[in-house]
Structure formats: C-alpha cells, structure tokens
Amino acid sequence: MARVWMRMLKMMMLFSGLFMSSLTFDIHLVKGRSLVAISGVIISSIGNQYALNASAARDLCEHLGLTIASKAQVAEAQKHSLETCRFGWIDEQIAVIPRVQAKSNCGSGKTGVVVWHANPSTKFEVFYISLGAILLRRPGSSWGFVGLLKGLTSVLVLIQMFVKSVTSMLTICF
C-alpha cells in the first residue's frame, strides 16, 4: 500500500513539479525507508545518504504536499514499534531517532524518542505523516482528527496541482 501511494505521489508531483515549482528536488531520489507507516509516520530521504538540513526537510514535505511529523507523532509511532537507526528532522526543528530496543550504536543505547539538538544546517532524513495512514488511523488518537483534516486538505491540494499540471501540459501540447 505504501509503495503504491509513493508511486502515485511521485507521478503526480513529477507532473506538477515540471510546471509549478521552483524547487530543485529530484522526485525520483525521494525514498520512504519504512515500507509501512506506523501510526502514520514514515522516515524519508533523498538518495542513500543524509541529504536534508532542517529547512530542506520542511521544504521537501511542503513540495510533496505532506506534513512533517511532530515529536508527539513520532513518540506515538515509537510506542507502536517504529524504530530506526537514522536521524530524521521533525517539526520542532530537532533531529530524533525512535528506538524500541537499546542498541549501543543507535541512539547512544537509549530507547524512546532520542533527541539531538543539532545545528539546523546538519543533514539528516525527515519524518513525515503518510496521508494514507492518517486516513486509516485508529480512532481515539490525540491527533487523528487534526491529522485527518490536514490529510484531506493535502489530498485536495495534490489533486488541484495535478489538474493544473495536466491542463498546463495540454495547453503546451496543443
């Protein structure tokens, strides 16, 4: 499901990016590392190395019509088994690693949401909210309703951008 969503998102953003964006992100390099969104949270990167400083992480999410995850959202996902060994930027402009099991070479052997108050120019990945996961989110969560509204708004924005892009393509072609 996540792969299908990412492919659709890449295709839509490729078309919209050709005509509407001044950003220089190559959408083909964007990779979601988690195959399954846990509590709606996915970590993503550009390429195979840390490539996003704090502002680029936010710009990438905005460019893709996604919402950068907050610390509370990453903490909720960590409680439901989200675990990585990679730092990612979050909304509060801090880098975090969600850890379920202590491991000496990941997050200094700590568990929970391990925080690093790094310089905003330091490059990491980014945690974002998956729209599909938000729409399927379990009821009763503290941010589910707000996430649903943001998710629906983002979907509408993506559809609007896609329609504008297709219209622009047709205008150019004919």
QUICOR-V518526 format. One record per residue. N is the residue number from 1. RES is the residue in three letters. PHI is phi as a letter, one per 20 degrees, with the letter a starting at -180 (* if undefined). Layout:
BEGIN
n | res | phi
N | RES | PHI
N | RES | PHI
END
This chain:
BEGIN
n | res | phi
1 | MET | *
2 | ALA | f
3 | ARG | f
4 | VAL | f
5 | TRP | f
6 | MET | f
7 | ARG | f
8 | MET | f
9 | LEU | f
10 | LYS | f
11 | MET | f
12 | MET | f
13 | MET | f
14 | LEU | f
15 | PHE | f
16 | SER | f
17 | GLY | f
18 | LEU | f
19 | PHE | d
20 | MET | c
21 | SER | d
22 | SER | d
23 | LEU | f
24 | THR | d
25 | PHE | f
26 | ASP | e
27 | ILE | g
28 | HIS | f
29 | LEU | e
30 | VAL | f
31 | LYS | c
32 | GLY | e
33 | ARG | f
34 | SER | e
35 | LEU | f
36 | VAL | c
37 | ALA | f
38 | ILE | e
39 | SER | l
40 | GLY | n
41 | VAL | d
42 | ILE | c
43 | ILE | e
44 | SER | c
45 | SER | b
46 | ILE | d
47 | GLY | m
48 | ASN | d
49 | GLN | c
50 | TYR | g
51 | ALA | c
52 | LEU | d
53 | ASN | e
54 | ALA | g
55 | SER | f
56 | ALA | f
57 | ALA | f
58 | ARG | f
59 | ASP | f
60 | LEU | f
61 | CYS | f
62 | GLU | f
63 | HIS | f
64 | LEU | e
65 | GLY | m
66 | LEU | d
67 | THR | d
68 | ILE | f
69 | ALA | f
70 | SER | e
71 | LYS | f
72 | ALA | f
73 | GLN | f
74 | VAL | f
75 | ALA | f
76 | GLU | f
77 | ALA | f
78 | GLN | f
79 | LYS | f
80 | HIS | d
81 | SER | n
82 | LEU | f
83 | GLU | b
84 | THR | c
85 | CYS | c
86 | ARG | c
87 | PHE | f
88 | GLY | b
89 | TRP | f
90 | ILE | c
91 | ASP | g
92 | GLU | f
93 | GLN | l
94 | ILE | c
95 | ALA | e
96 | VAL | c
97 | ILE | c
98 | PRO | f
99 | ARG | c
100 | VAL | e
101 | GLN | d
102 | ALA | f
103 | LYS | b
104 | SER | g
105 | ASN | e
106 | CYS | c
107 | GLY | m
108 | SER | l
109 | GLY | m
110 | LYS | e
111 | THR | d
112 | GLY | n
113 | VAL | e
114 | VAL | e
115 | VAL | d
116 | TRP | c
117 | HIS | e
118 | ALA | e
119 | ASN | f
120 | PRO | g
121 | SER | e
122 | THR | f
123 | LYS | e
124 | PHE | c
125 | GLU | e
126 | VAL | c
127 | PHE | e
128 | TYR | c
129 | ILE | e
130 | SER | e
131 | LEU | f
132 | GLY | f
133 | ALA | f
134 | ILE | f
135 | LEU | f
136 | LEU | d
137 | ARG | f
138 | ARG | f
139 | PRO | f
140 | GLY | n
141 | SER | f
142 | SER | f
143 | TRP | d
144 | GLY | g
145 | PHE | f
146 | VAL | f
147 | GLY | f
148 | LEU | f
149 | LEU | f
150 | LYS | f
151 | GLY | f
152 | LEU | f
153 | THR | f
154 | SER | f
155 | VAL | f
156 | LEU | f
157 | VAL | f
158 | LEU | f
159 | ILE | f
160 | GLN | f
161 | MET | f
162 | PHE | f
163 | VAL | f
164 | LYS | f
165 | SER | f
166 | VAL | f
167 | THR | f
168 | SER | f
169 | MET | f
170 | LEU | f
171 | THR | f
172 | ILE | f
173 | CYS | f
174 | PHE | d
END
